[in-house]
Amino acid sequence: MDFEDDEAPPLLVDVEGQGDAEGEADHIRVPITIVTGYLGAGKTTLLNYILNEQHGKKIAVILNGMDLKSRLIA
């Protein structure tokens, strides 16, 4: 096989902020927050407070597999 380094591979993500496809639809940006911390730091307490507060915002929570497993075992 002969590989040529003359052409760079196409970028998967537009790094210039300019769409490269003609007629590309405008994308809606959705803010995300990732909550991390040590065991017992209060992550679940914080999430429960945010989810139970009456603020009129739509919130989605994605849990990792380890957290789901620990809930099933407990």
Rosetta constraint file for C-alpha pairs under 8 A:
AtomPair CA 14 CA 18 HARMONIC 6.67 0.50
AtomPair CA 14 CA 19 HARMONIC 6.61 0.50
AtomPair CA 14 CA 20 HARMONIC 7.49 0.50
AtomPair CA 19 CA 24 HARMONIC 6.72 0.50
AtomPair CA 20 CA 24 HARMONIC 7.94 0.50
AtomPair CA 35 CA 43 HARMONIC 6.79 0.50
AtomPair CA 36 CA 43 HARMONIC 7.07 0.50
AtomPair CA 37 CA 41 HARMONIC 6.00 0.50
AtomPair CA 37 CA 43 HARMONIC 6.83 0.50
AtomPair CA 42 CA 46 HARMONIC 6.09 0.50
AtomPair CA 43 CA 47 HARMONIC 6.23 0.50
AtomPair CA 44 CA 48 HARMONIC 6.01 0.50
AtomPair CA 45 CA 49 HARMONIC 6.14 0.50
AtomPair CA 46 CA 50 HARMONIC 6.22 0.50
AtomPair CA 47 CA 51 HARMONIC 5.99 0.50
AtomPair CA 48 CA 52 HARMONIC 5.99 0.50
AtomPair CA 49 CA 53 HARMONIC 6.06 0.50
AtomPair CA 51 CA 59 HARMONIC 7.32 0.50
AtomPair CA 63 CA 67 HARMONIC 6.33 0.50
AtomPair CA 63 CA 68 HARMONIC 6.81 0.50
AtomPair CA 64 CA 68 HARMONIC 6.62 0.50
AtomPair CA 65 CA 69 HARMONIC 6.14 0.50
AtomPair CA 66 CA 70 HARMONIC 6.23 0.50
AtomPair CA 67 CA 71 HARMONIC 6.32 0.50
AtomPair CA 68 CA 72 HARMONIC 6.32 0.50
AtomPair CA 69 CA 73 HARMONIC 6.28 0.50
AtomPair CA 70 CA 74 HARMONIC 6.08 0.50
